[in-house]
Amino acid sequence: MKAGATQVLHLKVRNVGNDVWKARAPEGWMNIVTVGDRWLTADGKGVVNDMDSRGVLPHDLKPREEAE
């Protein structure tokens, strides 16, 4: 991507563990699975923007389930 460009990313995740990945929890962000982003400089040594957005699971994921 070029600096200043906007791009929508679609991710697919799969729970390969033995525990359910919770999409929501009474305590808010604690103890749930989310996807975040971290943008690095072109050389990969510096951080441009650290976690400016987070995506949540559409539902709880049982072992071996996946979500997009």
CHARMM-style PDB file with segment names, atoms N, HN, CA, C and O in Angstrom:
ATOM      1  N   MET     1       0.840  -1.184   0.000  1.00  0.00      PROA
ATOM      2  CA  MET     1       0.000   0.000   0.000  1.00  0.00      PROA
ATOM      3  C   MET     1       0.881   1.242   0.000  1.00  0.00      PROA
ATOM      4  O   MET     1       1.991   1.242   0.533  1.00  0.00      PROA
ATOM      5  N   LYS     2       0.364   2.288  -0.604  1.00  0.00      PROA
ATOM      6  HN  LYS     2      -0.538   2.288  -1.037  1.00  0.00      PROA
ATOM      7  CA  LYS     2       1.072   3.567  -0.599  1.00  0.00      PROA
ATOM      8  C   LYS     2       0.611   4.406   0.580  1.00  0.00      PROA
ATOM      9  O   LYS     2      -0.520   4.266   1.045  1.00  0.00      PROA
ATOM     10  N   ALA     3       1.475   5.266   1.058  1.00  0.00      PROA
ATOM     11  HN  ALA     3       2.394   5.380   0.681  1.00  0.00      PROA
ATOM     12  CA  ALA     3       1.138   6.163   2.173  1.00  0.00      PROA
ATOM     13  C   ALA     3      -0.133   6.936   1.844  1.00  0.00      PROA
ATOM     14  O   ALA     3      -0.263   7.488   0.751  1.00  0.00      PROA
ATOM     15  N   GLY     4      -1.069   6.976   2.787  1.00  0.00      PROA
ATOM     16  HN  GLY     4      -0.964   6.528   3.674  1.00  0.00      PROA
ATOM     17  CA  GLY     4      -2.318   7.704   2.620  1.00  0.00      PROA
ATOM     18  C   GLY     4      -3.419   6.913   1.934  1.00  0.00      PROA
ATOM     19  O   GLY     4      -4.555   7.379   1.858  1.00  0.00      PROA
ATOM     20  N   ALA     5      -3.103   5.724   1.433  1.00  0.00      PROA
ATOM     21  HN  ALA     5      -2.180   5.345   1.494  1.00  0.00      PROA
ATOM     22  CA  ALA     5      -4.102   4.899   0.752  1.00  0.00      PROA
ATOM     23  C   ALA     5      -5.061   4.274   1.761  1.00  0.00      PROA
ATOM     24  O   ALA     5      -4.704   4.030   2.914  1.00  0.00      PROA
ATOM     25  N   THR     6      -6.262   4.025   1.310  1.00  0.00      PROA
ATOM     26  HN  THR     6      -6.552   4.223   0.373  1.00  0.00      PROA
ATOM     27  CA  THR     6      -7.264   3.343   2.125  1.00  0.00      PROA
ATOM     28  C   THR     6      -7.511   1.967   1.526  1.00  0.00      PROA
ATOM     29  O   THR     6      -7.668   1.828   0.313  1.00  0.00      PROA
ATOM     30  N   GLN     7      -7.545   0.966   2.372  1.00  0.00      PROA
ATOM     31  HN  GLN     7      -7.418   1.079   3.357  1.00  0.00      PROA
ATOM     32  CA  GLN     7      -7.746  -0.394   1.900  1.00  0.00      PROA
ATOM     33  C   GLN     7      -8.581  -1.162   2.910  1.00  0.00      PROA
ATOM     34  O   GLN     7      -8.332  -1.063   4.111  1.00  0.00      PROA
ATOM     35  N   VAL     8      -9.557  -1.917   2.454  1.00  0.00      PROA
ATOM     36  HN  VAL     8      -9.759  -1.997   1.478  1.00  0.00      PROA
ATOM     37  CA  VAL     8     -10.347  -2.787   3.317  1.00  0.00      PROA
ATOM     38  C   VAL     8      -9.676  -4.159   3.320  1.00  0.00      PROA
ATOM     39  O   VAL     8      -9.398  -4.722   2.261  1.00  0.00      PROA
ATOM     40  N   LEU     9      -9.421  -4.686   4.496  1.00  0.00      PROA
ATOM     41  HN  LEU     9      -9.647  -4.229   5.356  1.00  0.00      PROA
ATOM     42  CA  LEU     9      -8.806  -6.003   4.632  1.00  0.00      PROA
ATOM     43  C   LEU     9      -9.840  -6.995   5.128  1.00  0.00      PROA
ATOM     44  O   LEU     9     -10.584  -6.710   6.067  1.00  0.00      PROA
ATOM     45  N   HSD    10      -9.887  -8.151   4.506  1.00  0.00      PROA
ATOM     46  HN  HSD    10      -9.282  -8.383   3.744  1.00  0.00      PROA
ATOM     47  CA  HSD    10     -10.775  -9.232   4.936  1.00  0.00      PROA
ATOM     48  C   HSD    10      -9.892 -10.340   5.491  1.00  0.00      PROA
ATOM     49  O   HSD    10      -8.979 -10.814   4.814  1.00  0.00      PROA
ATOM     50  N   LEU    11     -10.163 -10.745   6.707  1.00  0.00      PROA
ATOM     51  HN  LEU    11     -10.904 -10.360   7.257  1.00  0.00      PROA
ATOM     52  CA  LEU    11      -9.361 -11.777   7.367  1.00  0.00      PROA
ATOM     53  C   LEU    11     -10.226 -12.981   7.695  1.00  0.00      PROA
ATOM     54  O   LEU    11     -11.418 -12.857   7.973  1.00  0.00      PROA
ATOM     55  N   LYS    12      -9.602 -14.142   7.656  1.00  0.00      PROA
ATOM     56  HN  LYS    12      -8.633 -14.243   7.430  1.00  0.00      PROA
ATOM     57  CA  LYS    12     -10.259 -15.363   8.106  1.00  0.00      PROA
ATOM     58  C   LYS    12      -9.408 -15.918   9.234  1.00  0.00      PROA
ATOM     59  O   LYS    12      -8.191 -16.045   9.097  1.00  0.00      PROA
ATOM     60  N   VAL    13     -10.045 -16.247  10.346  1.00  0.00      PROA
ATOM     61  HN  VAL    13     -11.034 -16.144  10.457  1.00  0.00      PROA
ATOM     62  CA  VAL    13      -9.336 -16.825  11.483  1.00  0.00      PROA
ATOM     63  C   VAL    13      -9.933 -18.191  11.803  1.00  0.00      PROA
ATOM     64  O   VAL    13     -11.125 -18.429  11.607  1.00  0.00      PROA
ATOM     65  N   ARG    14      -9.076 -19.085  12.299  1.00  0.00      PROA
ATOM     66  HN  ARG    14      -8.108 -18.892  12.458  1.00  0.00      PROA
ATOM     67  CA  ARG    14      -9.531 -20.424  12.696  1.00  0.00      PROA
ATOM     68  C   ARG    14      -9.019 -20.701  14.094  1.00  0.00      PROA
ATOM     69  O   ARG    14      -7.849 -20.464  14.397  1.00  0.00      PROA
ATOM     70  N   ASN    15      -9.896 -21.201  14.940  1.00  0.00      PROA
ATOM     71  HN  ASN    15     -10.846 -21.394  14.694  1.00  0.00      PROA
ATOM     72  CA  ASN    15      -9.528 -21.582  16.296  1.00  0.00      PROA
ATOM     73  C   ASN    15      -8.938 -22.989  16.239  1.00  0.00      PROA
ATOM     74  O   ASN    15      -9.668 -23.968  16.080  1.00  0.00      PROA
ATOM     75  N   VAL    16      -7.621 -23.085  16.368  1.00  0.00      PROA
ATOM     76  HN  VAL    16      -7.028 -22.291  16.497  1.00  0.00      PROA
ATOM     77  CA  VAL    16      -6.958 -24.391  16.330  1.00  0.00      PROA
ATOM     78  C   VAL    16      -6.671 -24.909  17.739  1.00  0.00      PROA
ATOM     79  O   VAL    16      -6.015 -25.938  17.903  1.00  0.00      PROA
ATOM     80  N   GLY    17      -7.160 -24.200  18.748  1.00  0.00      PROA
ATOM     81  HN  GLY    17      -7.693 -23.364  18.615  1.00  0.00      PROA
ATOM     82  CA  GLY    17      -6.955 -24.621  20.130  1.00  0.00      PROA
ATOM     83  C   GLY    17      -8.096 -25.476  20.643  1.00  0.00      PROA
ATOM     84  O   GLY    17      -8.916 -25.972  19.871  1.00  0.00      PROA
ATOM     85  N   ASN    18      -8.137 -25.642  21.944  1.00  0.00      PROA
ATOM     86  HN  ASN    18      -7.470 -25.239  22.571  1.00  0.00      PROA
ATOM     87  CA  ASN    18      -9.162 -26.470  22.586  1.00  0.00      PROA
ATOM     88  C   ASN    18     -10.193 -25.659  23.355  1.00  0.00      PROA
ATOM     89  O   ASN    18     -11.157 -26.223  23.873  1.00  0.00      PROA
ATOM     90  N   ASP    19     -10.008 -24.355  23.439  1.00  0.00      PROA
ATOM     91  HN  ASP    19      -9.225 -23.897  23.019  1.00  0.00      PROA
ATOM     92  CA  ASP    19     -10.921 -23.491  24.183  1.00  0.00      PROA
ATOM     93  C   ASP    19     -11.759 -22.650  23.227  1.00  0.00      PROA
ATOM     94  O   ASP    19     -11.334 -22.347  22.112  1.00  0.00      PROA
ATOM     95  N   VAL    20     -12.952 -22.277  23.678  1.00  0.00      PROA
ATOM     96  HN  VAL    20     -13.297 -22.522  24.584  1.00  0.00      PROA
ATOM     97  CA  VAL    20     -13.813 -21.394  22.887  1.00  0.00      PROA
ATOM     98  C   VAL    20     -13.229 -19.989  22.909  1.00  0.00      PROA
ATOM     99  O   VAL    20     -12.835 -19.495  23.966  1.00  0.00      PROA
ATOM    100  N   TRP    21     -13.172 -19.345  21.750  1.00  0.00      PROA
ATOM    101  HN  TRP    21     -13.492 -19.746  20.892  1.00  0.00      PROA
ATOM    102  CA  TRP    21     -12.775 -17.940  21.662  1.00  0.00      PROA
ATOM    103  C   TRP    21     -14.022 -17.096  21.829  1.00  0.00      PROA
ATOM    104  O   TRP    21     -14.924 -17.154  20.994  1.00  0.00      PROA
ATOM    105  N   LYS    22     -14.086 -16.327  22.875  1.00  0.00      PROA
ATOM    106  HN  LYS    22     -13.353 -16.280  23.553  1.00  0.00      PROA
ATOM    107  CA  LYS    22     -15.253 -15.497  23.153  1.00  0.00      PROA
ATOM    108  C   LYS    22     -15.261 -14.247  22.280  1.00  0.00      PROA
ATOM    109  O   LYS    22     -14.233 -13.588  22.125  1.00  0.00      PROA
ATOM    110  N   ALA    23     -16.415 -13.923  21.713  1.00  0.00      PROA
ATOM    111  HN  ALA    23     -17.250 -14.459  21.839  1.00  0.00      PROA
ATOM    112  CA  ALA    23     -16.579 -12.716  20.909  1.00  0.00      PROA
ATOM    113  C   ALA    23     -16.976 -11.523  21.779  1.00  0.00      PROA
ATOM    114  O   ALA    23     -16.676 -10.380  21.436  1.00  0.00      PROA
ATOM    115  N   ARG    24     -17.638 -11.778  22.884  1.00  0.00      PROA
ATOM    116  HN  ARG    24     -17.881 -12.707  23.163  1.00  0.00      PROA
ATOM    117  CA  ARG    24     -18.090 -10.719  23.793  1.00  0.00      PROA
ATOM    118  C   ARG    24     -17.904 -11.198  25.236  1.00  0.00      PROA
ATOM    119  O   ARG    24     -17.907 -12.398  25.509  1.00  0.00      PROA
ATOM    120  N   ALA    25     -17.744 -10.248  26.147  1.00  0.00      PROA
ATOM    121  HN  ALA    25     -17.741  -9.273  25.926  1.00  0.00      PROA
ATOM    122  CA  ALA    25     -17.609 -10.576  27.564  1.00  0.00      PROA
ATOM    123  C   ALA    25     -18.173  -9.436  28.389  1.00  0.00      PROA
ATOM    124  O   ALA    25     -18.106  -8.282  27.966  1.00  0.00      PROA
ATOM    125  N   PRO    26     -18.725  -9.731  29.551  1.00  0.00      PROA
ATOM    126  CA  PRO    26     -19.302  -8.685  30.401  1.00  0.00      PROA
ATOM    127  C   PRO    26     -18.297  -7.599  30.785  1.00  0.00      PROA
ATOM    128  O   PRO    26     -18.678  -6.448  30.998  1.00  0.00      PROA
ATOM    129  N   GLU    27     -17.018  -7.962  30.875  1.00  0.00      PROA
ATOM    130  HN  GLU    27     -16.708  -8.897  30.703  1.00  0.00      PROA
ATOM    131  CA  GLU    27     -16.000  -6.990  31.291  1.00  0.00      PROA
ATOM    132  C   GLU    27     -15.446  -6.177  30.118  1.00  0.00      PROA
ATOM    133  O   GLU    27     -14.401  -5.541  30.257  1.00  0.00      PROA
ATOM    134  N   GLY    28     -16.119  -6.185  28.978  1.00  0.00      PROA
ATOM    135  HN  GLY    28     -16.968  -6.702  28.865  1.00  0.00      PROA
ATOM    136  CA  GLY    28     -15.688  -5.395  27.834  1.00  0.00      PROA
ATOM    137  C   GLY    28     -14.634  -6.102  27.006  1.00  0.00      PROA
ATOM    138  O   GLY    28     -14.877  -7.197  26.499  1.00  0.00      PROA
ATOM    139  N   TRP    29     -13.458  -5.487  26.861  1.00  0.00      PROA
ATOM    140  HN  TRP    29     -13.260  -4.598  27.274  1.00  0.00      PROA
ATOM    141  CA  TRP    29     -12.396  -6.029  26.012  1.00  0.00      PROA
ATOM    142  C   TRP    29     -11.581  -7.128  26.683  1.00  0.00      PROA
ATOM    143  O   TRP    29     -10.789  -7.798  26.021  1.00  0.00      PROA
ATOM    144  N   MET    30     -11.762  -7.322  27.970  1.00  0.00      PROA
ATOM    145  HN  MET    30     -12.406  -6.778  28.508  1.00  0.00      PROA
ATOM    146  CA  MET    30     -10.976  -8.333  28.670  1.00  0.00      PROA
ATOM    147  C   MET    30     -11.476  -9.736  28.327  1.00  0.00      PROA
ATOM    148  O   MET    30     -12.683  -9.978  28.305  1.00  0.00      PROA
ATOM    149  N   ASN    31     -10.561 -10.647  28.061  1.00  0.00      PROA
ATOM    150  HN  ASN    31      -9.581 -10.450  28.078  1.00  0.00      PROA
ATOM    151  CA  ASN    31     -10.860 -12.071  27.854  1.00  0.00      PROA
ATOM    152  C   ASN    31     -11.656 -12.373  26.593  1.00  0.00      PROA
ATOM    153  O   ASN    31     -12.410 -13.345  26.557  1.00  0.00      PROA
ATOM    154  N   ILE    32     -11.495 -11.545  25.550  1.00  0.00      PROA
ATOM    155  HN  ILE    32     -10.882 -10.756  25.579  1.00  0.00      PROA
ATOM    156  CA  ILE    32     -12.091 -11.862  24.256  1.00  0.00      PROA
ATOM    157  C   ILE    32     -10.981 -11.847  23.199  1.00  0.00      PROA
ATOM    158  O   ILE    32      -9.891 -11.327  23.437  1.00  0.00      PROA
ATOM    159  N   VAL    33     -11.272 -12.418  22.042  1.00  0.00      PROA
ATOM    160  HN  VAL    33     -12.158 -12.840  21.848  1.00  0.00      PROA
ATOM    161  CA  VAL    33     -10.320 -12.436  20.938  1.00  0.00      PROA
ATOM    162  C   VAL    33     -10.685 -11.311  19.976  1.00  0.00      PROA
ATOM    163  O   VAL    33     -11.831 -11.197  19.544  1.00  0.00      PROA
ATOM    164  N   THR    34      -9.692 -10.480  19.647  1.00  0.00      PROA
ATOM    165  HN  THR    34      -8.761 -10.573  19.998  1.00  0.00      PROA
ATOM    166  CA  THR    34      -9.871  -9.414  18.669  1.00  0.00      PROA
ATOM    167  C   THR    34      -8.693  -9.433  17.703  1.00  0.00      PROA
ATOM    168  O   THR    34      -7.673 -10.071  17.966  1.00  0.00      PROA
ATOM    169  N   VAL    35      -8.840  -8.736  16.593  1.00  0.00      PROA
ATOM    170  HN  VAL    35      -9.668  -8.218  16.379  1.00  0.00      PROA
ATOM    171  CA  VAL    35      -7.761  -8.581  15.624  1.00  0.00      PROA
ATOM    172  C   VAL    35      -7.415  -7.103  15.572  1.00  0.00      PROA
ATOM    173  O   VAL    35      -8.294  -6.256  15.417  1.00  0.00      PROA
ATOM    174  N   GLY    36      -6.136  -6.800  15.702  1.00  0.00      PROA
ATOM    175  HN  GLY    36      -5.422  -7.488  15.828  1.00  0.00      PROA
ATOM    176  CA  GLY    36      -5.690  -5.409  15.655  1.00  0.00      PROA
ATOM    177  C   GLY    36      -4.669  -5.211  14.552  1.00  0.00      PROA
ATOM    178  O   GLY    36      -4.234  -6.166  13.909  1.00  0.00      PROA
ATOM    179  N   ASP    37      -4.292  -3.961  14.341  1.00  0.00      PROA
ATOM    180  HN  ASP    37      -4.645  -3.185  14.863  1.00  0.00      PROA
ATOM    181  CA  ASP    37      -3.305  -3.671  13.315  1.00  0.00      PROA
ATOM    182  C   ASP    37      -2.174  -2.819  13.877  1.00  0.00      PROA
ATOM    183  O   ASP    37      -2.346  -2.065  14.835  1.00  0.00      PROA
ATOM    184  N   ARG    38      -1.028  -2.964  13.254  1.00  0.00      PROA
ATOM    185  HN  ARG    38      -0.889  -3.577  12.476  1.00  0.00      PROA
ATOM    186  CA  ARG    38       0.143  -2.156  13.603  1.00  0.00      PROA
ATOM    187  C   ARG    38       0.867  -1.868  12.291  1.00  0.00      PROA
ATOM    188  O   ARG    38       1.305  -2.784  11.595  1.00  0.00      PROA
ATOM    189  N   TRP    39       0.987  -0.576  11.963  1.00  0.00      PROA
ATOM    190  HN  TRP    39       0.631   0.168  12.528  1.00  0.00      PROA
ATOM    191  CA  TRP    39       1.627  -0.168  10.719  1.00  0.00      PROA
ATOM    192  C   TRP    39       3.075   0.196  10.988  1.00  0.00      PROA
ATOM    193  O   TRP    39       3.380   0.967  11.898  1.00  0.00      PROA
ATOM    194  N   LEU    40       3.968  -0.376  10.177  1.00  0.00      PROA
ATOM    195  HN  LEU    40       3.720  -1.003   9.438  1.00  0.00      PROA
ATOM    196  CA  LEU    40       5.404  -0.170  10.342  1.00  0.00      PROA
ATOM    197  C   LEU    40       5.958   0.719   9.227  1.00  0.00      PROA
ATOM    198  O   LEU    40       5.349   0.870   8.168  1.00  0.00      PROA
ATOM    199  N   THR    41       7.116   1.295   9.490  1.00  0.00      PROA
ATOM    200  HN  THR    41       7.611   1.173  10.350  1.00  0.00      PROA
ATOM    201  CA  THR    41       7.824   2.045   8.463  1.00  0.00      PROA
ATOM    202  C   THR    41       8.270   1.083   7.358  1.00  0.00      PROA
ATOM    203  O   THR    41       8.258  -0.133   7.551  1.00  0.00      PROA
ATOM    204  N   ALA    42       8.659   1.621   6.212  1.00  0.00      PROA
ATOM    205  HN  ALA    42       8.668   2.609   6.055  1.00  0.00      PROA
ATOM    206  CA  ALA    42       9.041   0.787   5.072  1.00  0.00      PROA
ATOM    207  C   ALA    42      10.160  -0.188   5.402  1.00  0.00      PROA
ATOM    208  O   ALA    42      10.201  -1.291   4.856  1.00  0.00      PROA
ATOM    209  N   ASP    43      11.071   0.206   6.291  1.00  0.00      PROA
ATOM    210  HN  ASP    43      11.038   1.101   6.735  1.00  0.00      PROA
ATOM    211  CA  ASP    43      12.171  -0.699   6.645  1.00  0.00      PROA
ATOM    212  C   ASP    43      11.782  -1.697   7.740  1.00  0.00      PROA
ATOM    213  O   ASP    43      12.572  -2.576   8.086  1.00  0.00      PROA
ATOM    214  N   GLY    44      10.569  -1.564   8.285  1.00  0.00      PROA
ATOM    215  HN  GLY    44       9.928  -0.850   8.004  1.00  0.00      PROA
ATOM    216  CA  GLY    44      10.085  -2.490   9.304  1.00  0.00      PROA
ATOM    217  C   GLY    44      10.650  -2.273  10.690  1.00  0.00      PROA
ATOM    218  O   GLY    44      10.386  -3.066  11.593  1.00  0.00      PROA
ATOM    219  N   LYS    45      11.424  -1.211  10.880  1.00  0.00      PROA
ATOM    220  HN  LYS    45      11.638  -0.566  10.146  1.00  0.00      PROA
ATOM    221  CA  LYS    45      12.081  -0.977  12.168  1.00  0.00      PROA
ATOM    222  C   LYS    45      11.339  -0.007  13.076  1.00  0.00      PROA
ATOM    223  O   LYS    45      11.580   0.015  14.283  1.00  0.00      PROA
ATOM    224  N   GLY    46      10.452   0.785  12.518  1.00  0.00      PROA
ATOM    225  HN  GLY    46      10.257   0.767  11.538  1.00  0.00      PROA
ATOM    226  CA  GLY    46       9.726   1.770  13.315  1.00  0.00      PROA
ATOM    227  C   GLY    46       8.222   1.565  13.211  1.00  0.00      PROA
ATOM    228  O   GLY    46       7.733   0.983  12.242  1.00  0.00      PROA
ATOM    229  N   VAL    47       7.499   2.038  14.201  1.00  0.00      PROA
ATOM    230  HN  VAL    47       7.896   2.510  14.989  1.00  0.00      PROA
ATOM    231  CA  VAL    47       6.045   1.944  14.215  1.00  0.00      PROA
ATOM    232  C   VAL    47       5.464   3.288  13.813  1.00  0.00      PROA
ATOM    233  O   VAL    47       5.784   4.317  14.408  1.00  0.00      PROA
ATOM    234  N   VAL    48       4.601   3.272  12.791  1.00  0.00      PROA
ATOM    235  HN  VAL    48       4.341   2.436  12.307  1.00  0.00      PROA
ATOM    236  CA  VAL    48       3.937   4.492  12.318  1.00  0.00      PROA
ATOM    237  C   VAL    48       2.668   4.730  13.114  1.00  0.00      PROA
ATOM    238  O   VAL    48       2.420   5.839  13.588  1.00  0.00      PROA
ATOM    239  N   ASN    49       1.869   3.686  13.259  1.00  0.00      PROA
ATOM    240  HN  ASN    49       2.070   2.786  12.875  1.00  0.00      PROA
ATOM    241  CA  ASN    49       0.593   3.794  13.960  1.00  0.00      PROA
ATOM    242  C   ASN    49       0.355   2.478  14.677  1.00  0.00      PROA
ATOM    243  O   ASN    49       0.319   1.421  14.046  1.00  0.00      PROA
ATOM    244  N   ASP    50       0.193   2.533  15.971  1.00  0.00      PROA
ATOM    245  HN  ASP    50       0.222   3.391  16.484  1.00  0.00      PROA
ATOM    246  CA  ASP    50       0.090   1.326  16.780  1.00  0.00      PROA
ATOM    247  C   ASP    50      -1.357   1.080  17.180  1.00  0.00      PROA
ATOM    248  O   ASP    50      -1.895   1.782  18.037  1.00  0.00      PROA
ATOM    249  N   MET    51      -1.989   0.089  16.564  1.00  0.00      PROA
ATOM    250  HN  MET    51      -1.552  -0.481  15.869  1.00  0.00      PROA
ATOM    251  CA  MET    51      -3.334  -0.330  16.948  1.00  0.00      PROA
ATOM    252  C   MET    51      -4.372   0.783  16.822  1.00  0.00      PROA
ATOM    253  O   MET    51      -4.968   1.195  17.817  1.00  0.00      PROA
ATOM    254  N   ASP    52      -4.587   1.267  15.606  1.00  0.00      PROA
ATOM    255  HN  ASP    52      -4.103   0.933  14.798  1.00  0.00      PROA
ATOM    256  CA  ASP    52      -5.594   2.307  15.435  1.00  0.00      PROA
ATOM    257  C   ASP    52      -6.986   1.750  15.221  1.00  0.00      PROA
ATOM    258  O   ASP    52      -7.951   2.511  15.147  1.00  0.00      PROA
ATOM    259  N   SER    53      -7.106   0.441  15.121  1.00  0.00      PROA
ATOM    260  HN  SER    53      -6.322  -0.177  15.181  1.00  0.00      PROA
ATOM    261  CA  SER    53      -8.421  -0.159  14.910  1.00  0.00      PROA
ATOM    262  C   SER    53      -8.396  -1.597  15.420  1.00  0.00      PROA
ATOM    263  O   SER    53      -7.340  -2.228  15.484  1.00  0.00      PROA
ATOM    264  N   ARG    54      -9.563  -2.100  15.779  1.00  0.00      PROA
ATOM    265  HN  ARG    54     -10.420  -1.588  15.728  1.00  0.00      PROA
ATOM    266  CA  ARG    54      -9.686  -3.499  16.214  1.00  0.00      PROA
ATOM    267  C   ARG    54     -10.936  -4.084  15.599  1.00  0.00      PROA
ATOM    268  O   ARG    54     -11.950  -3.402  15.448  1.00  0.00      PROA
ATOM    269  N   GLY    55     -10.853  -5.346  15.248  1.00  0.00      PROA
ATOM    270  HN  GLY    55     -10.029  -5.899  15.371  1.00  0.00      PROA
ATOM    271  CA  GLY    55     -12.007  -6.072  14.751  1.00  0.00      PROA
ATOM    272  C   GLY    55     -12.389  -7.146  15.749  1.00  0.00      PROA
ATOM    273  O   GLY    55     -11.525  -7.752  16.382  1.00  0.00      PROA
ATOM    274  N   VAL    56     -13.673  -7.377  15.886  1.00  0.00      PROA
ATOM    275  HN  VAL    56     -14.374  -6.884  15.372  1.00  0.00      PROA
ATOM    276  CA  VAL    56     -14.165  -8.394  16.826  1.00  0.00      PROA
ATOM    277  C   VAL    56     -14.720  -9.584  16.050  1.00  0.00      PROA
ATOM    278  O   VAL    56     -15.077  -9.457  14.879  1.00  0.00      PROA
ATOM    279  N   LEU    57     -14.789 -10.709  16.689  1.00  0.00      PROA
ATOM    280  HN  LEU    57     -14.499 -10.812  17.640  1.00  0.00      PROA
ATOM    281  CA  LEU    57     -15.375 -11.904  16.078  1.00  0.00      PROA
ATOM    282  C   LEU    57     -16.882 -11.710  15.918  1.00  0.00      PROA
ATOM    283  O   LEU    57     -17.507 -11.053  16.751  1.00  0.00      PROA
ATOM    284  N   PRO    58     -17.472 -12.268  14.870  1.00  0.00      PROA
ATOM    285  CA  PRO    58     -18.922 -12.147  14.689  1.00  0.00      PROA
ATOM    286  C   PRO    58     -19.721 -12.993  15.689  1.00  0.00      PROA
ATOM    287  O   PRO    58     -20.902 -12.738  15.926  1.00  0.00      PROA
ATOM    288  N   HSD    59     -19.062 -14.004  16.273  1.00  0.00      PROA
ATOM    289  HN  HSD    59     -18.102 -14.212  16.081  1.00  0.00      PROA
ATOM    290  CA  HSD    59     -19.694 -14.896  17.254  1.00  0.00      PROA
ATOM    291  C   HSD    59     -18.588 -15.682  17.950  1.00  0.00      PROA
ATOM    292  O   HSD    59     -17.444 -15.678  17.496  1.00  0.00      PROA
ATOM    293  N   ASP    60     -18.918 -16.349  19.037  1.00  0.00      PROA
ATOM    294  HN  ASP    60     -19.848 -16.352  19.406  1.00  0.00      PROA
ATOM    295  CA  ASP    60     -17.936 -17.205  19.706  1.00  0.00      PROA
ATOM    296  C   ASP    60     -17.461 -18.286  18.723  1.00  0.00      PROA
ATOM    297  O   ASP    60     -18.246 -18.811  17.934  1.00  0.00      PROA
ATOM    298  N   LEU    61     -16.179 -18.602  18.785  1.00  0.00      PROA
ATOM    299  HN  LEU    61     -15.541 -18.175  19.426  1.00  0.00      PROA
ATOM    300  CA  LEU    61     -15.633 -19.637  17.914  1.00  0.00      PROA
ATOM    301  C   LEU    61     -15.228 -20.851  18.733  1.00  0.00      PROA
ATOM    302  O   LEU    61     -14.349 -20.772  19.592  1.00  0.00      PROA
ATOM    303  N   LYS    62     -15.876 -21.968  18.458  1.00  0.00      PROA
ATOM    304  HN  LYS    62     -16.590 -22.032  17.761  1.00  0.00      PROA
ATOM    305  CA  LYS    62     -15.522 -23.224  19.102  1.00  0.00      PROA
ATOM    306  C   LYS    62     -14.258 -23.771  18.442  1.00  0.00      PROA
ATOM    307  O   LYS    62     -13.906 -23.346  17.342  1.00  0.00      PROA
ATOM    308  N   PRO    63     -13.567 -24.714  19.101  1.00  0.00      PROA
ATOM    309  CA  PRO    63     -12.389 -25.326  18.479  1.00  0.00      PROA
ATOM    310  C   PRO    63     -12.692 -25.846  17.077  1.00  0.00      PROA
ATOM    311  O   PRO    63     -13.719 -26.483  16.846  1.00  0.00      PROA
ATOM    312  N   ARG    64     -11.784 -25.564  16.149  1.00  0.00      PROA
ATOM    313  HN  ARG    64     -10.949 -25.046  16.336  1.00  0.00      PROA
ATOM    314  CA  ARG    64     -11.847 -25.933  14.743  1.00  0.00      PROA
ATOM    315  C   ARG    64     -12.843 -25.133  13.916  1.00  0.00      PROA
ATOM    316  O   ARG    64     -12.971 -25.383  12.717  1.00  0.00      PROA
ATOM    317  N   GLU    65     -13.552 -24.179  14.513  1.00  0.00      PROA
ATOM    318  HN  GLU    65     -13.448 -23.976  15.487  1.00  0.00      PROA
ATOM    319  CA  GLU    65     -14.425 -23.299  13.732  1.00  0.00      PROA
ATOM    320  C   GLU    65     -13.614 -22.130  13.189  1.00  0.00      PROA
ATOM    321  O   GLU    65     -12.543 -21.807  13.703  1.00  0.00      PROA
ATOM    322  N   GLU    66     -14.140 -21.499  12.140  1.00  0.00      PROA
ATOM    323  HN  GLU    66     -15.010 -21.761  11.722  1.00  0.00      PROA
ATOM    324  CA  GLU    66     -13.488 -20.314  11.597  1.00  0.00      PROA
ATOM    325  C   GLU    66     -14.527 -19.240  11.309  1.00  0.00      PROA
ATOM    326  O   GLU    66     -15.723 -19.509  11.197  1.00  0.00      PROA
ATOM    327  N   ALA    67     -14.032 -18.028  11.193  1.00  0.00      PROA
ATOM    328  HN  ALA    67     -13.060 -17.810  11.284  1.00  0.00      PROA
ATOM    329  CA  ALA    67     -14.891 -16.884  10.901  1.00  0.00      PROA
ATOM    330  C   ALA    67     -14.127 -15.930   9.996  1.00  0.00      PROA
ATOM    331  O   ALA    67     -12.897 -15.888  10.004  1.00  0.00      PROA
ATOM    332  N   GLU    68     -14.884 -15.167   9.218  1.00  0.00      PROA
ATOM    333  HN  GLU    68     -15.883 -15.201   9.212  1.00  0.00      PROA
ATOM    334  CA  GLU    68     -14.275 -14.186   8.330  1.00  0.00      PROA
ATOM    335  C   GLU    68     -14.663 -12.788   8.782  1.00  0.00      PROA
ATOM    336  OT1 GLU    68     -14.253 -11.804   8.166  1.00  0.00      PROA
TER     337      GLU     68
END
